[in-house]
Amino acid sequence: MATQFFNKIGQVGLGVAVVGSVVNSALFNVEGGHRAVIFDRFVGVKNKVIGEGTHFFIPWVQKPITYDIRSRPRNVPVITGSKDLQNVNITLRILFRPMPGQLPNLYSTLGVDYEERVLPSITSEVLKATVAQFDAGELITQRELVSQKVSDDLTERASQFGIILDDISITHLTFGREFTEAVELKQVAQQDAERARFVVEKAEQQKKAAVISAQGDSEAAALLAKAFGDAGEGLVELRRIEAAEDIAYQLAKNRNVTFLPSGQKTLLSLPQ
């Protein structure tokens, strides 16, 4: 009797374990920031998009496919030509994510690796079409306009595939070796021209200063002549006294001079 009882308990436990295994195999989880679609072997991809949480599916008959709907970055390098036929190396950084409501169609048409199938091709297409509208100089001076046009066109193009572009920016923009050398030569020529213009302006200013100085000397001489004519020798005597005071002051400050030798003639004792 005891043996039969324990056998029944074992059978019940085994049945519970089997049921639990079957139940676990029929469950799948959708993590935060993800969505899932169901592929059914009999009806194909179902149109319903499954949100976050734990869900049931029929093993073998159904298969859940999970998508990350959070924004992810991708760098796309492209080599193209400008309006004036200059080679342009440009790299675009894109933040992309799928449209949650378009996931069934996205899986049916592009699969799980949709970004590999779509983003490089449409980015190259839009960049080449946009860059061809500007010459090399405009790509540098009007970079914000170019970036905005690329963003608008690429966003519209990606939406046709069920992809949302949250941010688009030009991170790298260079030109071919010939154009770079031409720009450097142009900069050198501009610097030389600025230097030559500065030399010319400096010479003109020096010429004006010399003329003004000569005019000042002429007016000063005229004023002195007039002063001599009006005051006679009085002005000369005033200048002599001022010079003598300056000499005495300089001698007084000199520690090596303590007295004046007898018979020393100074400016004060010059003949009248």
PyMOL commands that set and color helices and strands:
alter all, ss='L'
color gray80, all
select helices_A, chain A and resi 2-25+100-109+114-131+136-141+143-159+177-231+234-253+267-269
alter helices_A, ss='H'
color red, helices_A
select strands_A, chain A and resi 27-30+34-40+44-45+53-56+62-68+72-81+87-98+163-175
alter strands_A, ss='S'
color yellow, strands_A
deselect
rebuild
show_as cartoon
